[in-house]
C-alpha cells in the first residue's frame, strides 16, 4: 500500500512539473501561428522548433509541416525537404496537411531533378 501511494505521489509531482512547460510551448506555438506576416511567422516557428523540437511537444509535427509549406522569404529547397520529412517522420498529421507536405516535398525533389524515386 505504501509503495502504491509513493508511486502515485511521484507521478503527480512529475505531471505537475510537466504541465506548465507544455502549456508554455502551446502558447508560443499559438502566438507563432496567429502572426499575420509570413516571414515573422516562419521566424517564430523556427525559434519554436529550435526550443521545443524533439521534446515531444504537442504541435511539433504541425510546426514542421507549416515550415515545409509556408512560402517565406529566403526559404531554400533543402529547408522544405528537411522540415517536410521531419513532419512526416513524426506523424500524426491530418490528411489535408499530410497531402500538402507530400506535394511540396515531392515538387522540390522533382525541381532538383534528384532522387525521383523518393519524389514518387
C-alpha positions as CSV (number, residue, x, y, z in Angstrom):
1,X,0.0,0.0,0.0
2,X,2.8,2.4,0.9
3,X,4.6,1.6,-2.5
4,X,1.4,2.4,-4.4
5,X,0.9,5.7,-2.5
6,X,4.5,6.7,-3.0
7,X,4.4,5.8,-6.7
8,X,1.2,7.9,-7.2
9,X,2.7,10.8,-5.3
10,X,5.9,10.7,-7.5
11,X,3.8,10.6,-10.7
12,X,1.7,13.5,-9.6
13,X,4.8,15.6,-8.9
14,X,6.2,14.7,-12.3
15,X,2.9,15.6,-14.1
16,X,2.5,18.9,-12.2
17,X,6.1,19.9,-13.2
18,X,5.5,18.9,-16.9
19,X,2.2,20.7,-17.5
20,X,3.4,24.3,-17.2
21,X,6.2,23.6,-19.7
22,X,3.7,22.0,-22.2
23,X,1.3,25.0,-21.7
24,X,4.1,27.4,-22.4
25,X,5.1,25.5,-25.6
26,X,1.4,25.6,-26.7
27,X,1.1,29.3,-26.0
28,X,4.2,30.1,-28.0
29,X,3.1,27.9,-30.9
30,X,-0.3,29.6,-31.0
31,X,1.4,33.0,-30.9
32,X,3.6,32.0,-33.9
33,X,0.7,30.6,-35.9
34,X,-1.5,33.7,-35.4
35,X,1.2,36.0,-36.7
36,X,-0.1,37.5,-39.9
37,X,3.2,38.3,-41.6
38,X,4.5,35.2,-43.3
39,X,8.2,36.0,-42.6
40,X,7.6,36.7,-39.0
41,X,5.5,33.5,-38.7
42,X,8.4,31.5,-40.2
43,X,10.9,33.2,-37.9
44,X,8.8,32.4,-34.8
45,X,8.1,28.9,-35.9
46,X,11.9,28.3,-36.4
47,X,12.6,29.7,-32.9
48,X,9.8,27.4,-31.6
49,X,11.3,24.4,-33.3
50,X,14.8,25.2,-32.0
51,X,13.4,25.5,-28.5
52,X,10.9,22.6,-28.4
53,X,11.8,20.4,-31.3
54,X,12.5,16.8,-30.2
55,X,10.8,17.3,-26.8
56,X,7.5,15.7,-27.8
57,X,5.7,19.0,-27.8
58,X,2.1,18.7,-28.9
59,X,2.3,20.7,-32.1
60,X,5.8,19.8,-33.2
61,X,4.6,17.9,-36.3
62,X,2.4,20.8,-37.4
63,X,5.2,23.3,-36.8
64,X,7.5,21.3,-39.2
65,X,4.6,20.9,-41.7
66,X,3.9,24.6,-41.7
67,X,7.6,25.5,-42.2
68,X,7.7,23.0,-45.1
69,X,4.7,24.5,-46.9
70,X,4.9,28.2,-45.9
71,X,6.4,30.4,-48.8
72,X,8.6,32.7,-46.7
73,X,11.5,34.8,-48.0
74,X,14.9,33.1,-48.2
75,X,13.5,29.6,-47.9
76,X,15.7,27.0,-49.6
77,X,14.7,23.7,-51.2
78,X,16.7,21.9,-48.5
79,X,14.6,23.5,-45.8
80,X,11.4,22.4,-47.5
81,X,12.8,18.8,-47.6
82,X,14.2,18.9,-44.1
83,X,11.0,20.3,-42.5
84,X,8.7,18.2,-44.6
85,X,10.4,14.9,-43.9
86,X,10.6,15.7,-40.2
87,X,6.9,16.4,-40.1
88,X,6.1,13.1,-41.9
89,X,8.6,11.2,-39.7
90,X,6.8,12.4,-36.5
91,X,3.4,11.6,-38.0
92,X,0.0,12.5,-36.5
93,X,-0.8,15.0,-39.3
94,X,-4.4,15.2,-40.6
95,X,-4.9,14.0,-44.1
96,X,-5.0,17.5,-45.7
97,X,-1.8,18.7,-44.0
98,X,0.0,15.4,-44.8
99,X,-1.1,15.7,-48.5
100,X,0.2,19.3,-48.7
101,X,3.6,18.4,-47.2
102,X,3.9,15.4,-49.6
103,X,3.1,17.6,-52.6
104,X,5.6,20.3,-51.6
105,X,8.4,17.9,-50.8
106,X,7.8,15.8,-54.0
107,X,7.8,19.0,-56.1
108,X,11.1,20.1,-54.6
109,X,12.7,16.7,-55.4
110,X,11.3,16.9,-58.9
111,X,12.6,20.5,-59.4
112,X,16.0,19.5,-58.3
113,X,16.0,16.5,-60.6
114,X,17.4,14.3,-57.9
115,X,16.0,11.2,-56.4
116,X,12.9,10.9,-58.5
117,X,12.1,7.6,-56.7
118,X,11.9,9.5,-53.4
119,X,9.6,12.1,-55.0
120,X,7.3,9.4,-56.2
